[in-house]
Amino acid sequence: MNPYGRHSIDQVDIEVVIDVLKSDWLTCGPVIDRFEKTLSETVGAKHAVVCSNGTAALHLALLALGVEKDDIVFVPAITFLASANAVRYVGAEVVFVDVDPTTGLMTGQTLEDAIIKNKDKNLKAVINVHLAGQCEDLQKIHTVARDYGLLIIEDAAHAIGTHYISKEGSSYPIGSNTYSDLTTFSFHPVKTIAMGEGGAVTTNNEKIAERLKILRSHGMLREASQWINKHEETGPWYYEMHELGYNYRVSDINCALGLSQLQKLEKFKESRAQLVQKYDELFEETKNLIPLRKLYSSDTAWHLYILLIDFQAFRVARRHLMEHLKELKIGSQVHYIPLYKQPYYQRICGEMSLPGAEEYYSKCLSLPLYIGIDNHQIEQIAHDLKLCFAK
């Protein structure tokens, strides 16, 4: 079976995890610090704070920026549940933003359109999602967001290794926060870098980094502050809690795997790019089987290979195609159902329709893309898919 995605683990990864299992520290140990240092250097940020998963990273990022009840946060309609759910965790309101139907990405224009419709509300932040690993024009989104006083969080769960290419030709790693306040990552097994489970937030602000670490661990401070009664006895056991925090820590075991995987990021990126190019070549002449439009603003570390299929033109149901592909040992997936179609958000936001998101969703299908699949397998997948529609 060729799944739509899978992790790539080698003997080196296994050995570094074994080393941690044999050590004195399984969690809260030195490997966490090493992973954070390496990640920050990799993405060009001053600080990285690792946590239990990508959803926790989004939640921590919103908390650290002071997003709270009744604030408005803009989220693209095409993304995983977590991008919007984290906004609800802090009590803020979600406003869904339409996307470009050829990329599935929010643009500066679709963001501004959504802002104008809600300009009389308490606008606070925008979460910019890099679907499949590709990023839009970050400068334009930054300009629009700042014009309306919005904070910017990049949801880069798909995009570690991607670089934004400015109009002037300069290259900025996603995670450097050149055009944002914070960036979040996910290291779920299906992502480019796998930790089993894990996430991270990057920032260039030392105070925010410290706050992220406190919030990650129950809101605990180990040092005595000015708050303490002068007659209180203190010592190595002492801790204070000034605000509600969470248990979003991650283990040294996870970070050892992540650290080993980070050493292979460029190799993973290059391999995935070659596979995407091969797919694109195979679908180049097809009329109703169209790859995602590639953006000049993105030197992309591809997480997904998404094909846009005109199911109406072929008069075939996507579900039936996916079932047939499964019989052929080809895994596929849909990334994603527009968030405003979920029952929870329909109850909150009411019935709505965004044309770009609707068009994108009606056509999208993710095909197998992972380290370990080869050109021959991709040729067979493309051949089988074309044959399905030829029939």
JOURKA-V711754 format. One record per backbone hydrogen bond with DSSP energy under -1.0 kcal/mol. NH is the residue of the N-H (numbers start at 1). CO is the residue of the C=O. If there is no record, write none. Layout:
{{NH | CO} {NH | CO}}
//
This chain:
{{2 | 329} {14 | 10} {15 | 11} {16 | 12} {17 | 13} {18 | 14} {19 | 15} {20 | 16} {21 | 17} {22 | 18} {23 | 20} {34 | 30} {35 | 31} {36 | 32} {37 | 33} {38 | 34} {39 | 35} {40 | 36} {41 | 37} {42 | 38} {43 | 39} {45 | 40} {47 | 203} {49 | 201} {51 | 199} {52 | 248} {57 | 53} {58 | 54} {59 | 55} {60 | 56} {61 | 57} {62 | 58} {63 | 59} {64 | 60} {65 | 61} {66 | 63} {67 | 62} {70 | 91} {71 | 68} {72 | 122} {73 | 93} {74 | 125} {75 | 95} {77 | 97} {83 | 80} {84 | 81} {85 | 81} {86 | 82} {88 | 84} {89 | 85} {91 | 88} {92 | 87} {93 | 71} {95 | 73} {97 | 75} {100 | 105} {103 | 100} {104 | 100} {111 | 107} {112 | 108} {113 | 109} {114 | 110} {115 | 111} {116 | 112} {117 | 113} {118 | 115} {121 | 118} {123 | 121} {124 | 72} {125 | 72} {126 | 151} {127 | 74} {128 | 153} {130 | 155} {131 | 129} {133 | 130} {134 | 131} {138 | 136} {141 | 137} {142 | 138} {143 | 139} {144 | 140} {145 | 141} {146 | 142} {147 | 143} {149 | 146} {150 | 145} {151 | 124} {153 | 126} {154 | 182} {155 | 128} {156 | 154} {156 | 184} {159 | 156} {162 | 159} {163 | 299} {164 | 172} {165 | 297} {166 | 170} {169 | 166} {172 | 164} {174 | 162} {176 | 173} {181 | 152} {182 | 152} {183 | 202} {184 | 154} {185 | 200} {187 | 198} {191 | 188} {195 | 187} {197 | 195} {199 | 51} {200 | 185} {201 | 49} {202 | 183} {203 | 47} {209 | 205} {210 | 206} {211 | 207} {212 | 208} {213 | 209} {214 | 210} {215 | 211} {216 | 212} {218 | 246} {219 | 214} {220 | 217} {221 | 240} {228 | 225} {232 | 229} {238 | 235} {240 | 221} {246 | 215} {248 | 216} {248 | 246} {252 | 26} {253 | 26} {255 | 251} {256 | 252} {257 | 253} {258 | 254} {259 | 255} {260 | 256} {261 | 257} {262 | 258} {264 | 261} {265 | 262} {268 | 264} {269 | 265} {270 | 266} {271 | 267} {272 | 268} {273 | 269} {274 | 270} {275 | 271} {276 | 272} {277 | 273} {278 | 274} {279 | 275} {280 | 276} {281 | 277} {282 | 278} {283 | 279} {290 | 308} {292 | 306} {293 | 102} {298 | 295} {299 | 163} {303 | 132} {304 | 132} {307 | 365} {308 | 290} {309 | 363} {310 | 288} {311 | 309} {314 | 310} {315 | 311} {316 | 311} {321 | 317} {322 | 318} {323 | 319} {324 | 320} {325 | 321} {326 | 322} {327 | 323} {328 | 324} {329 | 326} {330 | 325} {331 | 2} {333 | 366} {339 | 77} {341 | 338} {342 | 339} {346 | 342} {347 | 343} {348 | 344} {349 | 345} {350 | 346} {358 | 354} {359 | 355} {360 | 356} {361 | 357} {362 | 358} {363 | 360} {364 | 360} {365 | 307} {366 | 333} {367 | 305} {369 | 4} {373 | 370} {378 | 374} {379 | 375} {380 | 376} {381 | 377} {382 | 378} {383 | 379} {384 | 380} {385 | 381} {386 | 382} {387 | 383} {388 | 384} {389 | 385} {390 | 386} {391 | 387}}
//
